[in-house]
Amino acid sequence: MPESPASHEFLTTRWTVVARAGQWRPGDAGPARDALESLCAAYWRPLYAFARRRGASHDQASDDVQSFFATLLARGGIGVEGPERGRFRSFLLAAFQNHRADLRDGERALKRGGGVLAQSLETALEAALAGGDQALAALLDPALDPERCYERAYAREVLARTLERLAAEQARAGKAATFARLRPLLTELESEATHATLAAELGTTAGALKVAIHRLRRRFGELLRAEVRATVADPADVEDELRSLLAALGN
């Protein structure tokens, strides 16, 4: 079955996104800035969670995350040139750990972006991090070590991005309202009673509703694999990476 036009978005790997983000310069608009904003939006939460579980305060973890992205730009990237780096999930954490070690060793910190991040991007990060411990508490499970905390937060971000892409597809098809009601069923168990109630609410039959849910789940699986495929160097690693992400969610 040929891929839908939307699925081609996933053919750009995370390595390519990082390289493109490294081309951004203050004041520039276009693909480089879009790539940077994509990276920040996708990965600040897992990195923040890791720093906090390593003992950093909210303010210190926030500074570390922001300076990491600022340093990525200041250096024109973080040294990703090809697929030999393997899985982006592992590479990203290693790069962030190295960055934090450099900061602790006295390297000049680019606090709050240090004038390198775009103002709109820095403002968005500031707003996301301004909620403090209460807003971000869900990321910080004291039962998990820092690495596992990062893995879970990373996996949640992958699922969230996939759900948003599926939601966008459904909206383009004029099914936004129906998807909003069915979306929770993609990641939760449902009962016959749930089917009957939703079918009545949506003006359809329980059988037709089951078919609709099955199709959504199948498409969700396709988009999830495409999302994961963009983060691994070897396509043969997709299923193993997917299992790792699902295992992290179950920790």
C-alpha positions as CSV (number, residue, x, y, z in Angstrom):
1,M,0.0,0.0,0.0
2,P,1.6,3.4,-1.0
3,E,2.2,5.9,1.8
4,S,-0.1,8.8,2.2
5,P,1.3,12.3,1.5
6,A,1.3,13.0,5.2
7,S,3.5,10.0,5.9
8,H,6.3,11.5,3.8
9,E,6.8,13.9,6.7
10,F,8.5,11.0,8.5
11,L,11.1,10.4,5.9
12,T,13.1,13.3,7.4
13,T,15.2,11.6,10.1
14,R,16.1,13.2,13.4
15,W,19.7,13.3,12.2
16,T,18.6,15.5,9.3
17,V,16.5,17.7,11.6
18,V,19.5,18.3,13.9
19,A,21.8,19.2,10.9
20,R,19.2,21.5,9.5
21,A,18.6,23.2,13.0
22,G,22.4,23.8,13.1
23,Q,22.1,26.0,10.0
24,W,19.8,28.5,11.8
25,R,21.0,31.9,12.7
26,P,19.3,34.6,14.8
27,G,16.6,36.4,12.8
28,D,16.4,33.7,10.1
29,A,13.1,32.1,9.3
30,G,12.3,29.0,7.2
31,P,13.3,25.3,7.4
32,A,16.2,25.8,9.8
33,R,14.2,27.6,12.4
34,D,11.3,25.1,11.9
35,A,13.8,22.3,12.6
36,L,15.1,23.9,15.7
37,E,11.6,24.5,17.1
38,S,10.7,20.9,16.2
39,L,13.7,19.6,18.2
40,C,13.0,21.8,21.2
41,A,9.3,20.9,21.3
42,A,9.9,17.2,20.9
43,Y,12.8,16.7,23.4
44,W,12.9,19.3,26.1
45,R,10.7,17.3,28.5
46,P,12.8,14.0,28.4
47,L,16.0,16.0,28.9
48,Y,14.4,18.1,31.7
49,A,13.2,14.9,33.4
50,F,16.7,13.4,33.3
51,A,18.3,16.5,34.7
52,R,15.8,16.7,37.6
53,R,16.2,13.0,38.5
54,R,20.0,13.6,38.5
55,G,19.4,16.1,41.3
56,A,19.1,19.4,39.5
57,S,16.7,22.0,40.8
58,H,13.9,23.1,38.5
59,D,15.8,26.3,37.6
60,Q,19.1,24.4,37.0
61,A,17.4,21.7,34.8
62,S,15.7,24.5,32.8
63,D,18.9,26.3,32.2
64,D,20.7,23.1,31.2
65,V,18.0,22.2,28.7
66,Q,17.9,25.7,27.2
67,S,21.7,26.0,27.1
68,F,21.9,22.6,25.4
69,F,19.8,23.8,22.5
70,A,21.6,27.1,22.4
71,T,25.0,25.3,22.3
72,L,23.6,23.1,19.5
73,L,23.1,26.2,17.5
74,A,26.3,28.0,18.5
75,R,28.3,25.0,17.4
76,G,26.4,24.5,14.2
77,G,25.0,21.2,15.4
78,I,26.0,18.5,17.8
79,G,28.2,16.5,15.5
80,V,25.7,14.3,13.7
81,E,26.8,13.7,10.1
82,G,25.4,10.3,9.3
83,P,23.5,7.2,10.2
84,E,26.4,5.6,12.0
85,R,25.2,7.2,15.2
86,G,22.5,4.6,15.7
87,R,19.4,5.4,17.7
88,F,18.7,9.0,18.2
89,R,17.1,8.4,21.6
90,S,20.4,7.1,22.9
91,F,22.5,9.7,21.1
92,L,20.4,12.6,22.4
93,L,20.8,11.5,26.0
94,A,24.6,11.0,25.6
95,A,25.0,14.4,24.0
96,F,23.0,16.0,26.8
97,Q,25.0,14.2,29.5
98,N,28.2,15.5,27.9
99,H,26.8,19.0,27.7
100,R,26.0,18.9,31.4
101,A,29.4,17.6,32.3
102,D,31.0,20.4,30.3
103,L,28.9,23.0,32.2
104,R,29.8,21.5,35.5
105,D,33.5,21.5,34.5
106,G,33.3,25.3,34.0
107,E,32.5,25.7,30.3
108,R,30.7,29.0,29.8
109,A,27.0,28.3,30.1
110,L,24.6,29.9,27.6
111,K,22.0,30.7,30.2
112,R,18.5,31.1,29.0
113,G,19.7,30.9,25.4
114,G,22.4,33.5,25.8
115,G,21.0,35.5,23.0
116,V,21.4,32.6,20.6
117,L,17.9,31.2,20.6
118,A,15.2,33.0,18.6
119,Q,13.1,35.2,20.9
120,S,9.9,33.4,20.1
121,L,11.5,30.0,20.7
122,E,13.1,31.1,24.0
123,T,9.7,32.6,25.1
124,A,8.0,29.3,24.3
125,L,10.5,27.3,26.3
126,E,10.4,29.7,29.2
127,A,6.6,29.5,29.2
128,A,6.7,25.7,29.2
129,L,9.2,25.5,32.0
130,A,7.6,28.3,34.1
131,G,5.0,26.0,35.5
132,G,7.6,24.7,38.0
133,D,7.5,21.4,39.8
134,Q,3.7,21.0,39.9
135,A,3.2,21.3,36.2
136,L,6.1,18.9,35.4
137,A,5.6,16.5,38.3
138,A,4.2,13.8,36.0
139,L,7.7,13.5,34.4
140,L,9.4,12.8,37.7
141,D,8.7,9.4,39.0
142,P,10.9,8.9,42.1
143,A,10.7,5.1,41.6
144,L,12.7,5.4,38.3
145,D,16.4,6.1,38.0
146,P,17.4,9.1,35.8
147,E,17.9,7.1,32.6
148,R,14.5,5.3,33.0
149,C,12.8,8.6,33.7
150,Y,14.3,10.0,30.5
151,E,13.2,6.8,28.6
152,R,9.6,7.1,29.8
153,A,9.3,10.8,29.1
154,Y,10.9,10.3,25.6
155,A,8.4,7.4,24.9
156,R,5.5,9.6,25.9
157,E,6.6,12.3,23.6
158,V,6.8,9.9,20.7
159,L,3.2,8.7,21.4
160,A,2.0,12.3,21.8
161,R,3.5,13.4,18.5
162,T,2.0,10.4,16.7
163,L,-1.4,11.1,18.1
164,E,-1.2,14.7,17.0
165,R,-0.2,13.6,13.4
166,L,-3.2,11.2,13.4
167,A,-5.5,14.0,14.7
168,A,-4.2,16.3,11.9
169,E,-5.0,13.6,9.3
170,Q,-8.5,13.1,10.7
171,A,-9.1,16.9,10.7
172,R,-8.1,17.1,7.0
173,A,-10.6,14.4,6.3
174,G,-13.3,16.3,8.1
175,K,-13.5,13.9,11.0
176,A,-12.0,16.0,13.8
177,A,-15.1,15.8,16.1
178,T,-15.4,12.1,15.8
179,F,-11.7,11.5,16.4
180,A,-11.8,13.6,19.5
181,R,-14.3,11.2,21.0
182,L,-12.5,8.1,19.8
183,R,-8.9,9.3,20.6
184,P,-8.9,8.0,24.2
185,L,-9.7,4.5,22.9
186,L,-6.5,4.3,20.9
187,T,-4.5,3.9,24.1
188,E,-7.1,2.7,26.6
189,L,-9.2,-0.4,26.9
190,E,-12.9,-0.2,26.0
191,S,-15.9,-2.3,26.8
192,E,-19.0,-3.3,25.0
193,A,-20.8,-0.7,27.0
194,T,-18.4,1.9,25.9
195,H,-19.0,0.9,22.3
196,A,-22.8,1.1,22.7
197,T,-22.7,4.5,24.4
198,L,-20.3,6.0,21.8
199,A,-22.2,4.5,18.9
200,A,-25.4,6.1,20.1
201,E,-23.7,9.4,20.7
202,L,-22.1,9.4,17.2
203,G,-25.3,8.2,15.5
204,T,-23.8,4.9,14.3
205,T,-23.9,1.2,15.2
206,A,-21.6,-0.6,17.6
207,G,-20.3,-2.7,14.7
208,A,-19.4,0.3,12.6
209,L,-17.8,1.9,15.6
210,K,-15.6,-1.2,16.2
211,V,-14.5,-1.0,12.5
212,A,-13.7,2.7,12.8
213,I,-11.6,2.1,16.0
214,H,-9.8,-0.8,14.3
215,R,-8.9,1.4,11.4
216,L,-7.7,4.2,13.6
217,R,-5.5,1.9,15.6
218,R,-4.0,0.4,12.4
219,R,-3.2,3.9,11.1
220,F,-1.9,4.9,14.5
221,G,0.5,1.9,14.4
222,E,1.6,2.9,10.9
223,L,2.4,6.4,12.0
224,L,4.1,5.3,15.1
225,R,6.4,3.0,13.2
226,A,7.1,5.8,10.8
227,E,8.0,8.2,13.7
228,V,10.3,5.5,15.2
229,R,11.8,4.8,11.8
230,A,13.0,8.4,11.7
231,T,15.0,8.0,14.8
232,V,17.0,4.9,13.9
233,A,19.9,4.5,11.5
234,D,19.0,1.0,10.5
235,P,15.4,0.2,9.5
236,A,15.9,-3.3,10.9
237,D,16.0,-1.6,14.4
238,V,12.5,-0.2,14.2
239,E,10.7,-3.0,15.9
240,D,13.3,-3.4,18.6
241,E,13.2,0.4,19.2
242,L,9.4,0.3,19.3
243,R,9.5,-2.5,21.9
244,S,12.0,-0.4,24.0
245,L,9.6,2.5,24.0
246,L,6.6,0.5,25.0
247,A,8.6,-1.2,27.7
248,A,9.6,2.3,29.0
249,L,5.9,3.2,29.2
250,G,5.3,0.1,31.3
251,N,8.0,0.8,33.8
